Amino acid sequence: MDTDTKKRVATRVKRIAGQVAGVERMLAEDRYCVDVLNQIAAIRSALDAVGVELITAHLESCVVGHGSGSEHECAKPMKKDQLLAEVRTVLSQFLK
């Protein structure tokens, strides 16, 4: 993952952490349940967006760029069918 992507993801994760802290405050303040649920929905959406960004970065660097030296240092050497199986597994776990 390149430096810009890391920065964007880190910024989003910090924002999500703030949203989670906001839900905690809302619960402590005994806020209206619907308002809390709306905030939880926003957090889930934000997490999905981070996940899509990470999957995209993985596809660009580790799958499409496999063997070019652009993949993550922890990436194992794999054949095409192994790469596709990994992507399939990651997507099925992410989409649960």
Secondary structure in CASP SS format (residue, H / E / C, confidence):
PFRMAT SS
TARGET T0000
AUTHOR 0000-0000-0000
METHOD secondary structure of the structure
MODEL  1
M C 1.00
D C 1.00
T H 1.00
D H 1.00
T H 1.00
K H 1.00
K H 1.00
R H 1.00
V H 1.00
A H 1.00
T H 1.00
R H 1.00
V H 1.00
K H 1.00
R H 1.00
I H 1.00
A H 1.00
G H 1.00
Q H 1.00
V H 1.00
A H 1.00
G H 1.00
V H 1.00
E H 1.00
R H 1.00
M H 1.00
L H 1.00
A H 1.00
E C 1.00
D C 1.00
R C 1.00
Y C 1.00
C H 1.00
V H 1.00
D H 1.00
V H 1.00
L H 1.00
N H 1.00
Q H 1.00
I H 1.00
A H 1.00
A H 1.00
I H 1.00
R H 1.00
S H 1.00
A H 1.00
L H 1.00
D H 1.00
A H 1.00
V H 1.00
G H 1.00
V H 1.00
E H 1.00
L H 1.00
I H 1.00
T H 1.00
A H 1.00
H H 1.00
L H 1.00
E H 1.00
S H 1.00
C H 1.00
V H 1.00
V H 1.00
G C 1.00
H C 1.00
G C 1.00
S C 1.00
G C 1.00
S C 1.00
E C 1.00
H C 1.00
E C 1.00
C C 1.00
A C 1.00
K C 1.00
P C 1.00
M C 1.00
K C 1.00
K H 1.00
D H 1.00
Q H 1.00
L H 1.00
L H 1.00
A H 1.00
E H 1.00
V H 1.00
R H 1.00
T H 1.00
V H 1.00
L H 1.00
S H 1.00
Q H 1.00
F H 1.00
L C 1.00
K C 1.00
END
